[in-house]
Amino acid sequence: MIQVQLNLPKLTNKGKSNKRYLNQLEVEVCKNFGGLTTFNRIPFIFKFRILIFKIFNVKNGRGSWLYKAKLYNDNIKIYQIAIEPSKKKLFIKLCKKYGKLTKQLAIYVVINNKPKLIQL
């Protein structure tokens, strides 16, 4: 098996929730690959613990990029999935589908420790 990762924002650039599509993605990934792990922003109550213990940093999903001289920042969900190498094309197909549904211009994926930016 190999590990793959997809990062998607919780909101569109216009501030509309992507929750419906992210939930659909989770169901579709579980059906096709058996399960997944997600990381996202930590609830406020845990932020104090982060300051004290500095142990939850991987769960602070935030994406930033420049587009036409404007800096964008997103709270993101990070999906990690273990798949069979033969299912890489299916994974990329799902990434593109949900990237378009969440109105992305490009998506960031990692396949077997190799990062890739896929233009949509």
C-alpha positions as CSV (number, residue, x, y, z in Angstrom):
1,M,0.0,0.0,0.0
2,I,1.0,3.6,-0.4
3,Q,-0.2,6.7,1.4
4,V,-1.9,9.6,-0.5
5,Q,-3.1,12.9,0.7
6,L,-5.5,15.6,-0.5
7,N,-5.9,19.0,1.0
8,L,-9.3,20.9,0.5
9,P,-10.6,24.1,2.0
10,K,-13.6,24.2,4.3
11,L,-14.9,27.3,2.5
12,T,-15.0,28.6,-1.1
13,N,-13.2,31.9,-1.9
14,K,-16.6,33.5,-1.5
15,G,-17.0,32.1,2.0
16,K,-19.6,29.4,1.2
17,S,-19.3,26.2,3.1
18,N,-17.8,23.1,1.3
19,K,-19.1,20.8,4.1
20,R,-21.6,19.0,1.9
21,Y,-18.9,18.1,-0.7
22,L,-16.3,17.2,2.0
23,N,-18.8,14.8,3.6
24,Q,-19.5,13.3,0.1
25,L,-15.8,12.9,-0.5
26,E,-15.4,11.0,2.8
27,V,-18.2,8.6,2.0
28,E,-16.8,8.0,-1.5
29,V,-13.2,7.5,-0.3
30,C,-14.4,5.0,2.4
31,K,-16.4,3.0,-0.3
32,N,-13.4,2.9,-2.7
33,F,-10.5,2.6,-0.4
34,G,-11.9,1.3,2.9
35,G,-11.2,4.4,5.1
36,L,-9.3,7.6,5.7
37,T,-7.8,9.9,8.3
38,T,-8.6,13.6,8.4
39,F,-6.9,16.5,10.1
40,N,-8.4,20.0,10.5
41,R,-8.3,23.0,12.7
42,I,-8.5,22.3,16.4
43,P,-11.4,23.6,18.4
44,F,-10.7,26.7,20.4
45,I,-10.7,24.8,23.7
46,F,-7.5,22.9,22.6
47,K,-5.6,26.0,21.5
48,F,-4.4,26.6,25.0
49,R,-3.0,23.1,25.2
50,I,-1.1,23.8,22.0
51,L,0.5,26.8,23.5
52,I,1.6,24.8,26.5
53,F,2.5,21.5,25.0
54,K,3.2,22.3,21.3
55,I,2.1,18.8,20.3
56,F,-0.9,19.3,18.0
57,N,0.7,21.4,15.2
58,V,0.1,18.9,12.4
59,K,-3.7,19.3,12.9
60,N,-3.6,23.0,12.2
61,G,-4.6,22.7,8.6
62,R,-4.1,26.1,6.8
63,G,-3.3,26.7,3.2
64,S,-1.9,30.0,1.8
65,W,-1.0,31.0,-1.7
66,L,-0.7,34.1,-4.0
67,Y,-3.0,34.7,-6.9
68,K,-2.8,37.9,-8.9
69,A,-0.9,39.6,-6.1
70,K,-3.5,38.7,-3.5
71,L,-2.7,36.4,-0.6
72,Y,-5.3,33.8,0.1
73,N,-5.6,31.8,3.4
74,D,-7.8,28.8,3.9
75,N,-8.7,26.6,6.8
76,I,-8.4,23.2,5.2
77,K,-9.1,19.5,5.8
78,I,-6.2,17.2,5.2
79,Y,-7.2,13.7,4.0
80,Q,-4.7,10.9,4.3
81,I,-5.6,7.5,2.7
82,A,-3.8,4.2,2.3
83,I,-4.4,2.8,-1.2
84,E,-3.2,0.1,-3.4
85,P,-0.8,1.4,-6.0
86,S,-3.1,0.2,-8.8
87,K,-5.8,2.7,-7.5
88,K,-3.7,5.9,-8.0
89,K,-5.7,6.9,-11.1
90,L,-9.0,6.5,-9.2
91,F,-7.6,8.7,-6.4
92,I,-6.5,11.4,-8.8
93,K,-10.0,11.2,-10.5
94,L,-11.7,11.8,-7.1
95,C,-9.3,14.6,-6.3
96,K,-10.1,16.4,-9.5
97,K,-13.9,15.8,-9.0
98,Y,-13.9,17.3,-5.5
99,G,-11.5,20.0,-6.4
100,K,-13.9,21.2,-9.0
101,L,-16.9,20.8,-6.7
102,T,-15.2,23.0,-4.1
103,K,-14.4,25.5,-6.8
104,Q,-10.6,25.2,-6.7
105,L,-8.3,26.4,-9.5
106,A,-5.7,23.8,-8.4
107,I,-5.4,21.1,-5.8
108,Y,-2.5,19.9,-3.7
109,V,-2.0,16.2,-3.4
110,V,0.8,13.9,-2.2
111,I,1.2,10.5,-3.7
112,N,3.7,8.1,-2.0
113,N,5.6,11.1,-0.4
114,K,5.7,13.0,-3.7
115,P,3.8,16.4,-3.7
116,K,2.0,17.5,-6.8
117,L,-0.1,20.5,-7.7
118,I,-2.9,19.6,-10.1
119,Q,-4.4,22.5,-12.2
120,L,-8.1,22.2,-12.7
